[in-house]
Amino acid sequence: MTPSKSKRPALHQGIIFLTTALVFLAMSVVLLALRDRAMVPFDPSPLTITFEHARPMTVAVAVTRGGTKGIFEVRQTAEAGARILLPSSWTLRELRGGSIDRLRKDHPTPKTTRWSLQPGATASFWIPEQPSHLALRNASASRLEVIVRSIDLEKNTVTEDHVFVTEVLQEIW
């Protein structure tokens, strides 16, 4: 009987060790999953593009979607210049119908860049990461009509909408 008594404590120690290791492994998996979720926060608020202008204005906007990167293009059709606030991570890709010397930009906030567009100019910007939601805002009292062309590369579709933007956010998607 003496030999069997000495085997039981070793068996209990083995079971305790195995149980502790399994609990530790399970907790590690849960903590890693929580850390990964915390690193990519869900932001339900739309990315907002703001227009500033003195007179009633119509602009044409084209946005590519359906990938990690995209292009945002804005064509200013009014006779007077306009300003547009974009995320600072969006970089100028191309300027047509205007002078690069007259294109002005400033940084009203650390996260936004204000671009001053010339009348009749078209500027396009690289979008480094597609936003899940996109909205337009009119920061002026004057009327703003936006012709929105959305090009979805995944669905291979193009849609066009005419939107009148007031001080209320106008969500595009």
TAPE-V756273 format. One record per helix or strand. SS is the DSSP state (A for helix, B for strand). FROM is the first residue (numbers start at 1). TO is the last residue. If there is no record, write none. Layout:
{{SS/FROM/TO} {SS/FROM/TO}}
//
This chain:
{{A/2/39} {B/47/52} {B/57/65} {B/70/76} {B/82/87} {B/91/96} {B/104/109} {B/112/117} {B/122/127} {B/134/138} {B/144/152} {B/157/165} {B/170/171}}
//
